Amino acid sequence: MPDEKPKPNFGNVKSGGSSTAPAAPASPTPTSAAPAATRTYTVVAGDSLSKIAKKFYGEGNKWKLIFEANRDTVKNPDLIHPGQVLKIPEA
Amino acid sequence: MFPHSLRIGSFVTVLTIGVALTCLSGCKRSEDAPAAPAPPAAPQAQAFHVIRVDVGNAIGADKKVTAPSASFKPTDTIYASVLSEGASAKVDLSARWTFEDGQVVNEATQSIAPTGPAVTEFHISKPDGWPAGKYKLEVAANGKPAGTAEFTVTN
């Protein structure tokens, strides 16, 4: 009976990459509805995500919506900087 | 008599100077206005194509593999640099890494919009080390084979 060699597990391989060429714009997702306009907000001194959420949604506890929409630039929800531009998703 | 000769002499002098000035200014004009060079040929947009795929265990700031190699240690991060030329509004550049009999190690795609020569790097690492054996990298541009590289990992 042949002794079959177990296959290695590559499940934990980490990968990445980058290019000197600019990234291609993402293809627009086909949709029947008109895309919602993207709102942005520029952080000013004294702002917090909950203050901004209250300003846009009327409820400070909706700050997570903003945090989730800006995970690429906001790593810590307690740390935003004046001048930072945040995407404000629809509530 | 004398005044008449003087007038003729003056006239000849003035005429000579005038001719000389005309010649000089004419010559200068021709120096200032050289023949118009032929207009350069309109640059032709070069279609995107991959020139070369290199693998190594490090890349430089230009994203090129610093020392291409075909042999790696289990602890190495393996980098692949894809050198390309040409422009395209969008190219899906993919890297498919396989082990020995074709077992897929990793697949990744980058969408780029090159405007000329470009270097795109892919890298893979395995925290618990690469199994020894033969590996292959296949690079494709928009799904079409564009280059390959083979390497081994030895303990």
gemmi code that builds the backbone of each chain (N, CA, C; Angstrom):
import gemmi

chains = {
    "A": [
        ("MET", (0.842, -1.200, 0.000), (0.000, 0.000, 0.000), (0.877, 1.250, 0.000)),
        ("PRO", (0.685, 2.185, -0.938), (1.564, 3.362, -0.970), (1.353, 4.259, 0.250)),
        ("ASP", (2.482, 4.783, 0.711), (2.426, 5.664, 1.881), (2.264, 7.098, 1.377)),
        ("GLU", (1.037, 7.603, 1.376), (0.783, 8.938, 0.831), (1.276, 10.014, 1.789)),
        ("LYS", (2.057, 10.931, 1.212), (2.637, 12.016, 2.013), (1.535, 13.016, 2.343)),
        ("PRO", (1.388, 13.402, 3.616), (0.336, 14.368, 3.937), (0.630, 15.718, 3.298)),
        ("LYS", (-0.420, 16.369, 2.850), (-0.233, 17.669, 2.202), (-0.003, 18.743, 3.265)),
        ("PRO", (0.918, 19.648, 2.992), (1.143, 20.731, 3.960), (-0.056, 21.672, 4.026)),
        ("ASN", (-0.152, 22.311, 5.156), (-1.244, 23.264, 5.350), (-0.741, 24.679, 5.042)),
        ("PHE", (-1.327, 25.268, 4.030), (-0.938, 26.639, 3.673), (-1.997, 27.652, 4.122)),
        ("GLY", (-2.836, 27.211, 5.026), (-3.929, 28.081, 5.477), (-3.464, 29.325, 6.213)),
        ("ASN", (-2.248, 29.269, 6.764), (-1.787, 30.452, 7.526), (-0.812, 31.326, 6.724)),
        ("VAL", (-0.775, 31.114, 5.429), (0.119, 31.940, 4.601), (-0.405, 33.376, 4.573)),
        ("LYS", (0.513, 34.291, 4.803), (0.161, 35.720, 4.727), (0.669, 36.263, 3.406)),
        ("SER", (-0.123, 37.120, 2.811), (0.303, 37.663, 1.515), (0.010, 39.153, 1.450)),
        ("GLY", (0.638, 39.774, 0.505), (0.425, 41.206, 0.313), (1.036, 41.628, -1.008)),
        ("GLY", (0.980, 42.890, -1.258), (1.564, 43.378, -2.503), (1.343, 44.857, -2.667)),
        ("SER", (2.041, 45.407, -3.626), (1.915, 46.834, -3.928), (2.505, 47.062, -5.310)),
        ("SER", (2.289, 48.243, -5.811), (2.753, 48.518, -7.176), (3.194, 49.960, -7.301)),
        ("THR", (4.108, 50.184, -8.223), (4.484, 51.562, -8.523), (3.421, 52.211, -9.419)),
        ("ALA", (2.587, 51.378, -10.022), (1.504, 51.907, -10.862), (0.326, 52.299, -9.969)),
        ("PRO", (-0.397, 53.311, -10.373), (-1.577, 53.664, -9.566), (-2.610, 52.548, -9.595)),
        ("ALA", (-3.370, 52.486, -8.519), (-4.417, 51.473, -8.461), (-5.532, 51.826, -9.436)),
        ("ALA", (-6.068, 50.817, -10.057), (-7.188, 51.052, -10.975), (-8.422, 51.389, -10.155)),
        ("PRO", (-9.236, 52.299, -10.655), (-10.456, 52.606, -9.917), (-11.346, 51.375, -9.842)),
        ("ALA", (-11.994, 51.239, -8.711), (-12.872, 50.084, -8.532), (-14.028, 50.162, -9.516)),
        ("SER", (-14.422, 49.013, -10.015), (-15.551, 48.973, -10.946), (-16.820, 49.339, -10.204)),
        ("PRO", (-17.642, 50.175, -10.811), (-18.886, 50.514, -10.127), (-19.786, 49.288, -10.016)),
        ("THR", (-20.407, 49.148, -8.868), (-21.304, 48.025, -8.666), (-22.609, 48.312, -9.375)),
        ("PRO", (-22.998, 47.416, -10.264), (-24.256, 47.679, -10.949), (-25.424, 47.690, -9.967)),
        ("THR", (-26.211, 48.704, -10.087), (-27.350, 48.816, -9.184), (-28.469, 49.559, -9.896)),
        ("SER", (-29.660, 49.213, -9.570), (-30.792, 49.862, -10.212), (-31.087, 51.220, -9.587)),
        ("ALA", (-30.790, 51.314, -8.311), (-31.049, 52.577, -7.618), (-29.898, 53.538, -7.859)),
        ("ALA", (-30.197, 54.798, -7.880), (-29.157, 55.804, -8.032), (-28.269, 55.762, -6.796)),
        ("PRO", (-26.960, 55.832, -6.984), (-26.088, 55.759, -5.821), (-26.267, 56.982, -4.932)),
        ("ALA", (-26.226, 56.710, -3.641), (-26.378, 57.810, -2.683), (-25.127, 58.664, -2.715)),
        ("ALA", (-25.297, 59.951, -2.599), (-24.151, 60.840, -2.581), (-23.349, 60.575, -1.314)),
        ("THR", (-22.037, 60.574, -1.463), (-21.186, 60.323, -0.305), (-21.007, 61.625, 0.453)),
        ("ARG", (-21.368, 61.545, 1.709), (-21.180, 62.734, 2.532), (-19.853, 62.620, 3.249)),
        ("THR", (-19.227, 63.722, 3.427), (-17.990, 63.723, 4.205), (-18.060, 64.842, 5.232)),
        ("TYR", (-17.230, 64.695, 6.217), (-17.174, 65.713, 7.261), (-15.720, 65.894, 7.665)),
        ("THR", (-15.316, 67.138, 7.785), (-13.938, 67.415, 8.203), (-13.923, 67.697, 9.701)),
        ("VAL", (-13.143, 66.901, 10.389), (-13.071, 66.976, 11.851), (-12.483, 68.327, 12.287)),
        ("VAL", (-13.108, 68.895, 13.301), (-12.552, 70.122, 13.883), (-12.169, 69.824, 15.329)),
        ("ALA", (-11.395, 70.713, 15.907), (-10.924, 70.512, 17.280), (-12.119, 70.336, 18.212)),
        ("GLY", (-12.016, 69.372, 19.092), (-13.074, 69.131, 20.065), (-14.098, 68.111, 19.608)),
        ("ASP", (-13.979, 67.662, 18.366), (-14.925, 66.664, 17.847), (-14.644, 65.283, 18.414)),
        ("SER", (-15.682, 64.493, 18.478), (-15.542, 63.066, 18.755), (-16.517, 62.381, 17.809)),
        ("LEU", (-16.361, 61.080, 17.645), (-17.267, 60.374, 16.743), (-18.710, 60.502, 17.217)),
        ("SER", (-18.928, 60.466, 18.529), (-20.310, 60.571, 19.021), (-20.889, 61.970, 18.776)),
        ("LYS", (-20.035, 62.988, 18.880), (-20.513, 64.356, 18.591), (-20.903, 64.472, 17.120)),
        ("ILE", (-20.071, 63.864, 16.268), (-20.362, 63.933, 14.832), (-21.622, 63.129, 14.517)),
        ("ALA", (-21.769, 61.986, 15.186), (-22.964, 61.164, 14.970), (-24.215, 61.932, 15.391)),
        ("LYS", (-24.111, 62.646, 16.486), (-25.264, 63.436, 16.941), (-25.593, 64.524, 15.929)),
        ("LYS", (-24.546, 65.102, 15.372), (-24.736, 66.177, 14.399), (-25.468, 65.667, 13.149)),
        ("PHE", (-25.088, 64.466, 12.690), (-25.650, 63.962, 11.433), (-26.891, 63.094, 11.627)),
        ("TYR", (-26.911, 62.339, 12.715), (-28.012, 61.388, 12.908), (-28.958, 61.786, 14.039)),
        ("GLY", (-28.508, 62.755, 14.811), (-29.329, 63.151, 15.953), (-29.123, 62.258, 17.150)),
        ("GLU", (-28.302, 61.241, 17.001), (-28.031, 60.326, 18.112), (-26.533, 60.061, 18.193)),
        ("GLY", (-25.980, 60.342, 19.336), (-24.542, 60.147, 19.519), (-24.132, 58.689, 19.502)),
        ("ASN", (-25.086, 57.803, 19.898), (-24.694, 56.391, 19.984), (-24.608, 55.712, 18.612)),
        ("LYS", (-24.814, 56.480, 17.560), (-24.637, 55.916, 16.213), (-23.216, 56.155, 15.676)),
        ("TRP", (-22.307, 56.490, 16.601), (-20.929, 56.764, 16.197), (-20.296, 55.561, 15.499)),
        ("LYS", (-20.788, 54.352, 15.836), (-20.181, 53.150, 15.243), (-20.362, 53.113, 13.721)),
        ("LEU", (-21.471, 53.693, 13.260), (-21.688, 53.744, 11.798), (-20.534, 54.492, 11.119)),
        ("ILE", (-20.169, 55.601, 11.736), (-19.075, 56.409, 11.165), (-17.746, 55.676, 11.319)),
        ("PHE", (-17.569, 55.071, 12.476), (-16.322, 54.341, 12.718), (-16.150, 53.218, 11.693)),
        ("GLU", (-17.227, 52.461, 11.475), (-17.148, 51.336, 10.533), (-16.881, 51.818, 9.102)),
        ("ALA", (-17.461, 52.965, 8.759), (-17.274, 53.485, 7.394), (-15.875, 54.050, 7.170)),
        ("ASN", (-15.152, 54.261, 8.275), (-13.828, 54.878, 8.156), (-12.727, 54.014, 8.774)),
        ("ARG", (-12.976, 52.715, 8.817), (-11.990, 51.817, 9.427), (-10.626, 51.892, 8.740)),
        ("ASP", (-10.636, 52.274, 7.468), (-9.362, 52.355, 6.758), (-8.482, 53.492, 7.274)),
        ("THR", (-9.102, 54.513, 7.819), (-8.299, 55.654, 8.293), (-8.399, 55.864, 9.804)),
        ("VAL", (-9.459, 55.342, 10.400), (-9.622, 55.512, 11.850), (-9.390, 54.165, 12.515)),
        ("LYS", (-8.280, 54.052, 13.191), (-7.948, 52.785, 13.855), (-8.519, 52.765, 15.280)),
        ("ASN", (-8.532, 53.914, 15.901), (-9.016, 54.017, 17.273), (-10.180, 55.015, 17.281)),
        ("PRO", (-11.376, 54.570, 17.666), (-12.521, 55.485, 17.613), (-12.402, 56.679, 18.552)),
        ("ASP", (-11.507, 56.574, 19.517), (-11.315, 57.695, 20.441), (-10.258, 58.674, 19.934)),
        ("LEU", (-9.708, 58.368, 18.783), (-8.599, 59.194, 18.290), (-8.869, 59.652, 16.862)),
        ("ILE", (-9.435, 60.836, 16.744), (-9.580, 61.454, 15.424), (-8.914, 62.827, 15.490)),
        ("HIS", (-8.516, 63.293, 14.336), (-7.687, 64.502, 14.321), (-8.362, 65.642, 13.556)),
        ("PRO", (-8.204, 66.867, 14.043), (-8.724, 68.004, 13.279), (-8.163, 67.990, 11.859)),
        ("GLY", (-9.036, 68.220, 10.901), (-8.624, 68.206, 9.505), (-8.875, 66.858, 8.837)),
        ("GLN", (-9.081, 65.831, 9.642), (-9.335, 64.501, 9.085), (-10.720, 64.504, 8.412)),
        ("VAL", (-10.777, 63.930, 7.232), (-12.039, 63.885, 6.489), (-12.684, 62.512, 6.692)),
        ("LEU", (-13.877, 62.512, 7.223), (-14.583, 61.251, 7.505), (-15.738, 61.067, 6.550)),
        ("LYS", (-15.926, 59.826, 6.142), (-17.103, 59.496, 5.346), (-18.276, 59.351, 6.315)),
        ("ILE", (-19.378, 59.897, 5.923), (-20.578, 59.815, 6.776), (-21.616, 58.960, 6.028)),
        ("PRO", (-21.755, 57.712, 6.451), (-22.717, 56.842, 5.739), (-24.148, 57.216, 6.077)),
        ("GLU", (-25.026, 56.686, 5.243), (-26.450, 56.876, 5.550), (-26.781, 56.135, 6.834)),
        ("ALA", (-27.674, 56.679, 7.619), (-28.035, 56.046, 8.893), (-28.852, 54.779, 8.625)),
    ],
    "B": [
        ("MET", (34.940, 119.844, -58.958), (35.459, 118.514, -59.260), (35.647, 117.704, -57.990)),
        ("PHE", (36.381, 118.326, -57.108), (36.697, 117.621, -55.879), (35.448, 117.290, -55.039)),
        ("PRO", (34.585, 118.382, -54.919), (33.367, 118.059, -54.148), (32.551, 116.980, -54.808)),
        ("HIS", (32.517, 116.958, -56.140), (31.747, 115.948, -56.848), (32.318, 114.558, -56.569)),
        ("SER", (33.678, 114.447, -56.633), (34.337, 113.158, -56.353), (34.045, 112.724, -54.931)),
        ("LEU", (34.037, 113.718, -54.040), (33.745, 113.393, -52.635), (32.344, 112.827, -52.488)),
        ("ARG", (31.372, 113.475, -53.222), (29.976, 112.997, -53.136), (29.871, 111.563, -53.645)),
        ("ILE", (30.625, 111.313, -54.804), (30.584, 109.949, -55.372), (31.198, 108.964, -54.374)),
        ("GLY", (32.330, 109.416, -53.816), (33.005, 108.533, -52.818), (32.097, 108.245, -51.651)),
        ("SER", (31.399, 109.276, -51.166), (30.476, 109.068, -50.037), (29.369, 108.115, -50.414)),
        ("PHE", (28.872, 108.325, -51.623), (27.778, 107.478, -52.096), (28.212, 106.012, -52.148)),
        ("VAL", (29.448, 105.796, -52.686), (29.978, 104.423, -52.788), (30.157, 103.837, -51.397)),
        ("THR", (30.661, 104.650, -50.464), (30.875, 104.172, -49.098), (29.556, 103.770, -48.455)),
        ("VAL", (28.561, 104.673, -48.607), (27.249, 104.394, -48.018), (26.650, 103.145, -48.634)),
        ("LEU", (26.818, 103.027, -49.954), (26.266, 101.864, -50.652), (26.940, 100.585, -50.165)),
        ("THR", (28.259, 100.670, -50.002), (29.019, 99.489, -49.556), (28.565, 99.064, -48.156)),
        ("ILE", (28.441, 100.063, -47.276), (28.014, 99.763, -45.903), (26.611, 99.173, -45.907)),
        ("GLY", (25.756, 99.774, -46.745), (24.363, 99.283, -46.823), (24.313, 97.846, -47.280)),
        ("VAL", (25.093, 97.531, -48.324), (25.116, 96.143, -48.835), (25.636, 95.211, -47.760)),
        ("ALA", (26.712, 95.667, -47.090), (27.309, 94.823, -46.048), (26.304, 94.569, -44.940)),
        ("LEU", (25.598, 95.622, -44.500), (24.600, 95.467, -43.423), (23.476, 94.534, -43.858)),
        ("THR", (23.059, 94.726, -45.121), (21.983, 93.866, -45.620), (22.410, 92.411, -45.592)),
        ("CYS", (23.665, 92.176, -46.022), (24.173, 90.808, -46.038), (24.256, 90.251, -44.634)),
        ("LEU", (24.799, 91.133, -43.717), (24.960, 90.666, -42.337), (23.615, 90.325, -41.711)),
        ("SER", (22.674, 91.280, -41.881), (21.373, 91.029, -41.249), (20.695, 89.841, -41.899)),
        ("GLY", (20.896, 89.699, -43.209), (20.299, 88.547, -43.895), (20.901, 87.258, -43.383)),
        ("CYS", (22.238, 87.269, -43.245), (22.895, 86.058, -42.751), (22.425, 85.727, -41.355)),
        ("LYS", (22.301, 86.770, -40.526), (21.889, 86.544, -39.141), (20.492, 85.934, -39.085)),
        ("ARG", (19.608, 86.471, -39.940), (18.238, 85.924, -39.955), (18.253, 84.441, -40.260)),
        ("SER", (19.151, 84.115, -41.255), (19.146, 82.705, -41.614), (19.711, 81.861, -40.474)),
        ("GLU", (20.630, 82.471, -39.659), (21.147, 81.711, -38.514), (20.080, 81.565, -37.438)),
        ("ASP", (19.289, 82.666, -37.255), (18.266, 82.631, -36.208), (17.116, 81.706, -36.545)),
        ("ALA", (16.896, 81.510, -37.815), (15.751, 80.697, -38.187), (16.211, 79.440, -38.909)),
        ("PRO", (16.744, 78.493, -38.146), (17.194, 77.258, -38.796), (16.001, 76.512, -39.355)),
        ("ALA", (16.318, 75.636, -40.244), (15.243, 74.837, -40.837), (14.437, 74.171, -39.730)),
        ("ALA", (13.141, 74.275, -39.811), (12.278, 73.683, -38.784), (12.489, 72.179, -38.741)),
        ("PRO", (12.757, 71.649, -37.542), (12.973, 70.203, -37.450), (11.678, 69.457, -37.753)),
        ("ALA", (11.862, 68.295, -38.257), (10.679, 67.474, -38.551), (9.939, 67.214, -37.252)),
        ("PRO", (8.641, 67.366, -37.240), (7.913, 67.123, -35.995), (8.108, 65.686, -35.551)),
        ("PRO", (8.305, 65.503, -34.218), (8.513, 64.131, -33.737), (7.271, 63.287, -33.994)),
        ("ALA", (7.536, 62.058, -34.231), (6.409, 61.141, -34.456), (5.549, 61.086, -33.207)),
        ("ALA", (4.266, 61.093, -33.388), (3.358, 61.033, -32.245), (3.608, 59.735, -31.482)),
        ("PRO", (3.805, 59.858, -30.122), (4.070, 58.632, -29.372), (2.883, 57.683, -29.447)),
        ("GLN", (3.223, 56.450, -29.681), (2.149, 55.470, -29.765), (1.939, 54.848, -28.401)),
        ("ALA", (0.708, 54.725, -28.014), (0.387, 54.101, -26.738), (0.799, 52.633, -26.820)),
        ("GLN", (1.634, 52.265, -25.864), (2.124, 50.890, -25.862), (1.184, 50.031, -25.032)),
        ("ALA", (0.838, 48.899, -25.563), (-0.071, 48.015, -24.835), (0.648, 47.433, -23.625)),
        ("PHE", (-0.095, 47.225, -22.571), (0.485, 46.685, -21.348), (1.018, 45.276, -21.600)),
        ("HIS", (2.219, 45.027, -21.129), (2.739, 43.663, -21.175), (3.778, 43.473, -20.074)),
        ("VAL", (3.888, 42.244, -19.623), (4.846, 41.911, -18.571), (6.191, 41.603, -19.220)),
        ("ILE", (7.231, 42.215, -18.685), (8.577, 41.984, -19.217), (9.232, 40.795, -18.514)),
        ("ARG", (9.107, 40.777, -17.168), (9.877, 39.784, -16.417), (9.255, 39.585, -15.041)),
        ("VAL", (9.442, 38.391, -14.511), (9.027, 38.107, -13.133), (10.265, 37.625, -12.391)),
        ("ASP", (10.601, 38.316, -11.308), (11.749, 37.924, -10.481), (11.257, 37.534, -9.102)),
        ("VAL", (11.912, 36.562, -8.484), (11.603, 36.241, -7.093), (12.875, 36.373, -6.259)),
        ("GLY", (12.681, 36.748, -5.013), (13.804, 36.923, -4.102), (13.279, 37.103, -2.696)),
        ("ASN", (14.188, 37.280, -1.745), (13.714, 37.396, -0.358), (13.731, 38.839, 0.149)),
        ("ALA", (13.902, 39.788, -0.759), (13.833, 41.200, -0.347), (13.574, 42.053, -1.584)),
        ("ILE", (12.940, 43.197, -1.350), (12.739, 44.151, -2.439), (13.253, 45.508, -2.005)),
        ("GLY", (13.533, 46.344, -2.973), (13.992, 47.693, -2.692), (12.839, 48.675, -2.725)),
        ("ALA", (13.164, 49.947, -2.554), (12.131, 50.988, -2.565), (11.430, 51.062, -3.916)),
        ("ASP", (12.135, 50.603, -4.951), (11.519, 50.608, -6.286), (10.656, 49.374, -6.531)),
        ("LYS", (10.500, 48.567, -5.494), (9.688, 47.342, -5.509), (10.297, 46.228, -6.347)),
        ("LYS", (11.536, 46.424, -6.765), (12.211, 45.364, -7.508), (12.917, 44.441, -6.512)),
        ("VAL", (12.930, 43.151, -6.834), (13.669, 42.195, -6.017), (15.141, 42.591, -6.043)),
        ("THR", (15.728, 42.696, -4.851), (17.116, 43.179, -4.791), (18.106, 42.132, -5.288)),
        ("ALA", (17.839, 40.870, -4.992), (18.744, 39.806, -5.452), (17.893, 38.608, -5.862)),
        ("PRO", (17.573, 38.518, -7.151), (16.761, 37.378, -7.592), (17.390, 36.048, -7.183)),
        ("SER", (16.546, 35.142, -6.734), (17.043, 33.851, -6.261), (16.024, 32.769, -6.591)),
        ("ALA", (16.511, 31.547, -6.679), (15.605, 30.419, -6.931), (15.614, 29.463, -5.760)),
        ("SER", (16.254, 29.879, -4.670), (16.348, 29.008, -3.495), (16.093, 29.831, -2.236)),
        ("PHE", (15.227, 29.305, -1.389), (14.827, 30.056, -0.198), (14.933, 29.188, 1.052)),
        ("LYS", (14.964, 29.893, 2.190), (14.934, 29.208, 3.473), (13.479, 29.154, 3.931)),
        ("PRO", (13.142, 28.212, 4.801), (11.742, 28.107, 5.251), (11.217, 29.376, 5.924)),
        ("THR", (12.121, 30.152, 6.500), (11.680, 31.349, 7.222), (11.589, 32.595, 6.332)),
        ("ASP", (11.973, 32.465, 5.085), (11.999, 33.643, 4.198), (10.588, 34.143, 3.862)),
        ("THR", (10.497, 35.452, 3.726), (9.346, 36.020, 3.016), (9.743, 36.015, 1.550)),
        ("ILE", (8.860, 35.510, 0.728), (9.202, 35.382, -0.694), (8.510, 36.499, -1.476)),
        ("TYR", (9.304, 37.265, -2.147), (8.802, 38.400, -2.931), (8.868, 38.071, -4.417)),
        ("ALA", (7.905, 38.553, -5.148), (7.934, 38.466, -6.613), (7.725, 39.867, -7.155)),
        ("SER", (8.612, 40.269, -8.039), (8.469, 41.571, -8.702), (8.057, 41.328, -10.145)),
        ("VAL", (6.983, 41.963, -10.519), (6.505, 41.836, -11.894), (6.825, 43.145, -12.601)),
        ("LEU", (7.763, 43.085, -13.530), (8.158, 44.289, -14.282), (7.322, 44.356, -15.549)),
        ("SER", (6.725, 45.496, -15.743), (5.837, 45.621, -16.907), (6.074, 46.945, -17.628)),
        ("GLU", (5.554, 47.013, -18.817), (5.594, 48.231, -19.633), (4.216, 48.446, -20.215)),
        ("GLY", (3.990, 49.648, -20.670), (2.735, 49.928, -21.365), (1.681, 50.500, -20.439)),
        ("ALA", (0.682, 51.043, -21.076), (-0.377, 51.708, -20.326), (-1.696, 50.967, -20.493)),
        ("SER", (-2.490, 51.085, -19.467), (-3.827, 50.485, -19.524), (-4.691, 51.141, -18.453)),
        ("ALA", (-5.951, 51.303, -18.760), (-6.864, 51.898, -17.772), (-7.068, 50.953, -16.604)),
        ("LYS", (-6.971, 49.665, -16.859), (-7.112, 48.700, -15.757), (-6.510, 47.363, -16.172)),
        ("VAL", (-5.635, 46.872, -15.320), (-5.074, 45.533, -15.514), (-5.217, 44.788, -14.196)),
        ("ASP", (-5.800, 43.617, -14.258), (-5.853, 42.756, -13.077), (-4.643, 41.843, -13.137)),
        ("LEU", (-3.685, 42.154, -12.280), (-2.454, 41.379, -12.252), (-2.564, 40.375, -11.113)),
        ("SER", (-2.498, 39.104, -11.436), (-2.686, 38.103, -10.381), (-1.451, 37.228, -10.242)),
        ("ALA", (-1.239, 36.785, -9.015), (-0.118, 35.884, -8.703), (-0.698, 34.628, -8.058)),
        ("ARG", (-0.334, 33.493, -8.615), (-0.821, 32.207, -8.083), (0.405, 31.387, -7.712)),
        ("TRP", (0.529, 31.118, -6.423), (1.680, 30.372, -5.922), (1.230, 28.938, -5.662)),
        ("THR", (1.967, 27.989, -6.192), (1.605, 26.586, -5.971), (2.808, 25.794, -5.464)),
        ("PHE", (2.485, 24.663, -4.834), (3.510, 23.813, -4.236), (3.519, 22.465, -4.950)),
        ("GLU", (4.657, 22.035, -5.329), (4.917, 20.730, -5.958), (3.856, 20.259, -6.936)),
        ("ASP", (2.884, 19.479, -6.459), (1.947, 18.875, -7.410), (0.797, 19.797, -7.778)),
        ("GLY", (0.921, 21.055, -7.449), (-0.121, 21.996, -7.843), (-0.991, 22.488, -6.703)),
        ("GLN", (-0.648, 22.059, -5.470), (-1.426, 22.534, -4.319), (-1.286, 24.061, -4.220)),
        ("VAL", (-2.421, 24.732, -4.155), (-2.385, 26.196, -4.141), (-1.909, 26.702, -2.781)),
        ("VAL", (-0.886, 27.519, -2.824), (-0.331, 28.127, -1.618), (-1.043, 29.447, -1.334)),
        ("ASN", (-1.192, 30.237, -2.376), (-1.825, 31.557, -2.211), (-2.171, 32.115, -3.582)),
        ("GLU", (-3.219, 32.909, -3.613), (-3.592, 33.630, -4.834), (-3.911, 35.064, -4.449)),
        ("ALA", (-3.429, 35.974, -5.226), (-3.699, 37.395, -4.959), (-3.797, 38.146, -6.276)),
        ("THR", (-4.602, 39.181, -6.267), (-4.770, 39.997, -7.477), (-4.656, 41.469, -7.107)),
        ("GLN", (-3.983, 42.217, -7.947), (-3.930, 43.672, -7.795), (-4.453, 44.301, -9.079)),
        ("SER", (-5.329, 45.267, -8.913), (-5.844, 46.000, -10.078), (-5.068, 47.297, -10.202)),
        ("ILE", (-4.350, 47.410, -11.294), (-3.516, 48.597, -11.473), (-3.918, 49.331, -12.752)),
        ("ALA", (-3.524, 50.591, -12.793), (-3.790, 51.415, -13.986), (-2.453, 52.005, -14.429)),
        ("PRO", (-1.588, 51.179, -15.005), (-0.247, 51.661, -15.351), (-0.282, 52.693, -16.473)),
        ("THR", (0.643, 53.632, -16.379), (0.766, 54.648, -17.425), (2.084, 54.506, -18.175)),
        ("GLY", (2.866, 53.506, -17.794), (4.172, 53.277, -18.406), (4.863, 52.158, -17.657)),
        ("PRO", (6.180, 52.175, -17.652), (6.895, 51.125, -16.930), (6.456, 51.065, -15.470)),
        ("ALA", (6.257, 49.863, -14.971), (5.787, 49.709, -13.586), (6.376, 48.444, -12.989)),
        ("VAL", (6.431, 48.450, -11.667), (6.864, 47.256, -10.939), (5.784, 46.954, -9.905)),
        ("THR", (5.285, 45.755, -9.955), (4.249, 45.337, -9.008), (4.799, 44.150, -8.226)),
        ("GLU", (4.747, 44.290, -6.902), (5.295, 43.190, -6.103), (4.198, 42.435, -5.371)),
        ("PHE", (4.418, 41.151, -5.257), (3.577, 40.275, -4.447), (4.516, 39.606, -3.442)),
        ("HIS", (4.014, 39.340, -2.259), (4.864, 38.610, -1.312), (4.034, 37.667, -0.465)),
        ("ILE", (4.676, 36.604, -0.042), (4.016, 35.621, 0.825), (4.982, 35.238, 1.941)),
        ("SER", (4.394, 34.920, 3.079), (5.196, 34.438, 4.204), (4.374, 33.405, 4.958)),
        ("LYS", (5.058, 32.588, 5.699), (4.375, 31.534, 6.469), (5.010, 31.503, 7.847)),
        ("PRO", (4.248, 31.900, 8.852), (4.831, 32.044, 10.193), (5.532, 30.782, 10.703)),
        ("ASP", (4.996, 29.616, 10.372), (5.621, 28.380, 10.874), (6.602, 27.780, 9.874)),
        ("GLY", (6.938, 28.528, 8.861), (7.970, 28.094, 7.909), (7.418, 27.362, 6.697)),
        ("TRP", (8.117, 27.541, 5.590), (7.717, 26.883, 4.343), (8.171, 25.433, 4.355)),
        ("PRO", (7.284, 24.533, 3.926), (7.745, 23.157, 3.769), (8.773, 23.089, 2.637)),
        ("ALA", (9.766, 22.246, 2.819), (10.782, 22.098, 1.761), (10.137, 21.504, 0.518)),
        ("GLY", (10.595, 21.945, -0.619), (10.064, 21.405, -1.866), (10.116, 22.433, -2.974)),
        ("LYS", (9.478, 22.090, -4.063), (9.477, 22.962, -5.239), (8.192, 23.784, -5.286)),
        ("TYR", (8.336, 25.013, -5.661), (7.204, 25.932, -5.749), (7.187, 26.573, -7.132)),
        ("LYS", (6.018, 27.039, -7.481), (5.883, 27.721, -8.764), (4.999, 28.957, -8.595)),
        ("LEU", (5.373, 29.996, -9.261), (4.564, 31.219, -9.282), (4.110, 31.461, -10.713)),
        ("GLU", (2.831, 31.632, -10.870), (2.290, 31.964, -12.188), (1.642, 33.344, -12.109)),
        ("VAL", (2.075, 34.206, -12.990), (1.531, 35.571, -13.033), (0.633, 35.690, -14.260)),
        ("ALA", (-0.505, 36.284, -14.059), (-1.435, 36.481, -15.178), (-1.879, 37.940, -15.211)),
        ("ALA", (-2.077, 38.426, -16.416), (-2.597, 39.782, -16.607), (-3.964, 39.663, -17.268)),
        ("ASN", (-4.950, 40.130, -16.584), (-6.342, 39.995, -17.047), (-6.678, 38.545, -17.407)),
        ("GLY", (-6.170, 37.636, -16.573), (-6.489, 36.216, -16.746), (-5.610, 35.490, -17.737)),
        ("LYS", (-4.760, 36.229, -18.455), (-3.903, 35.574, -19.447), (-2.503, 35.378, -18.870)),
        ("PRO", (-1.905, 34.202, -19.055), (-0.559, 33.960, -18.521), (0.424, 35.032, -18.982)),
        ("ALA", (1.200, 35.545, -18.014), (2.110, 36.638, -18.346), (3.536, 36.357, -17.895)),
        ("GLY", (3.713, 35.329, -17.075), (5.073, 35.012, -16.627), (5.037, 33.972, -15.524)),
        ("THR", (6.152, 33.273, -15.382), (6.240, 32.266, -14.311), (7.615, 32.350, -13.666)),
        ("ALA", (7.691, 31.793, -12.485), (8.979, 31.665, -11.801), (8.900, 30.400, -10.954)),
        ("GLU", (9.990, 29.689, -10.902), (10.034, 28.476, -10.087), (11.165, 28.610, -9.081)),
        ("PHE", (10.931, 28.051, -7.912), (11.961, 28.130, -6.881), (11.800, 26.959, -5.913)),
        ("THR", (12.805, 26.764, -5.117), (12.752, 25.681, -4.135), (12.981, 26.245, -2.742)),
        ("VAL", (12.425, 25.549, -1.782), (12.691, 25.863, -0.374), (13.447, 24.676, 0.194)),
        ("THR", (14.586, 24.973, 0.776), (15.393, 23.900, 1.371), (15.664, 24.215, 2.830)),
        ("ASN", (15.699, 23.162, 3.612), (15.941, 23.338, 5.061), (17.403, 23.666, 5.336)),
    ],
}
model = gemmi.Model(1)
for chain_id, residues in chains.items():
    chain = gemmi.Chain(chain_id)
    for i, (resn, *xyz) in enumerate(residues, 1):
        res = gemmi.Residue()
        res.name, res.seqid = resn, gemmi.SeqId(i, " ")
        for name, pos in zip(("N", "CA", "C"), xyz):
            atom = gemmi.Atom()
            atom.name, atom.element = name, gemmi.Element(name[0])
            atom.pos, atom.b_iso = gemmi.Position(*pos), 0.0
            res.add_atom(atom)
        chain.add_residue(res)
    model.add_chain(chain)
structure = gemmi.Structure()
structure.add_model(model)
structure.setup_entities()
